[in-house]
Amino acid sequence: MPHGLCKADEIIYVTTAGGPYISDYGFGYIKDLAQNYLGIPKATLIKAEMLDVEGCNADEIVEKVILEL
């Protein structure tokens, strides 16, 4: 169990992706580090994905993510 190298209660990971976002890589790694090594109990992912896919409106996708916050 970590001794809490940081006094944060939460880490927020914000990312964008041109296609589908696979959270196992970037967010999964950061979440694992935060919870298992830094003692930060809560990890939250905020993502806007599919931004470069034909037929998807990047501005609308980003706006939707912002409104959901």
N, C-alpha and C positions, 0 to 999 in steps of 0.2 A: 504494500500500500504506500503511495507517495506521501511525503511529508508536507506537500503543498508548497512548492517553490514560488507560487504565485497566489495572491489573495483574490483573484477573479472568481466569480461564481459562474460565468458563462463566457464562451468564446463564440463569435459569430463569423462564419466563413461565407464570403460573398464571391460569387463567380458567374461568368457568362460562358456560353458554349455555342458554337456554330451549329452543332447537331445535338443529338441526345447526350445528356450529361451522365456519366457513370460515376457515382459518388464513392465507389470503392477506392479510387486512386487519391485524388487531392483531398477531399473532405474526410474520407475514411482514415487517412494517415494523420491528418491534423487532429481529428476527434480522438484517435487512439493516443497520440502524444499528450493532448490536453487532459484526458481523463486518467490515463495510467501513469504519466510521468510528472505532470505539472499539478495534479490535484484539482483541476477545474471540472466540476461535476456535469455541467450542461454544455453541449455543443449544438449549435443551430446552423443549418444550411439554408442560405438564400441563393437561389439560382435563377437565371434567365437562360433558357436553352432554345435550340432550334432557330437561332438568329440568322443563320446563313442559308437556311433551307428555302428553296424556291416555293412560293405560295404562302410562306409564313411572313407575317408583318413584324419585323423586329421592334419597331416603335411600340406597337400594341402589346407585344409580349413583355417588354420592359415595363411599360406602364401598368400592366396587370400585376406584375410582381410587386411593384411599388405600392399599388393600392391594397394588396393583400397584407402588407406590413401594417 
